Amino acid sequence: MNFKSIAKTNLLFGSLIISLGLQALPAAAQAVTDAQVSALVEALRQAAPPQAANDGMYSQWQVLPGNISRWAKFCTQQDLTPQQFEADATKAKSIVTCIVGDLLRDEYKASSNNELTAVRRAACWWMTGDSAACKSGATATYADKVISVYQQQQPKK
């Protein structure tokens, strides 16, 4: 075999490996847009149960106090008390947006890039801590409401 035939064989073999490798890769993940995150943040706010005094939840997004400090440190590198979170709607929305962005990206992957399934899973996680927990009852009703509000927030296609 001469140099040209060896090079040609290696090129063909390399091309075959690359094409087989590309076929084995999963479909590229669809990028989650800022508009989708904003729509979900607003949907979670609107679907939240009405705030009641001493219900143990904070802000219009009804966040459990145990999440606030951890989320604030993750998103802003600053500690925040539940009372500070409750008192500063702009900061609360910023932190919720940060968390919801990560959540929606994760749920897009888990749902094979199905937008409404990802939104449903995110709503379930937001309410229960389990993305698959909204099969019936109040949690399913809540997830349906989040999806409805989310769709209203989206620009018409």
Secondary structure, 3 states (H helix, E strand, C coil): CCHHHHHHHHHHHHHHHHHHHHHHCCCCCCCCCHHHHHHHHHHHHHHCCCCCCCCCCECCCCECHHHHHHHHHHHHCCCCCHHHHHHCHHHHHHHHHHHHHHHHHHHHHHCCCCHHHHHHHHHHHHHHCCCCCCCCHHHHHHHHHHHHHHHHHCCCC
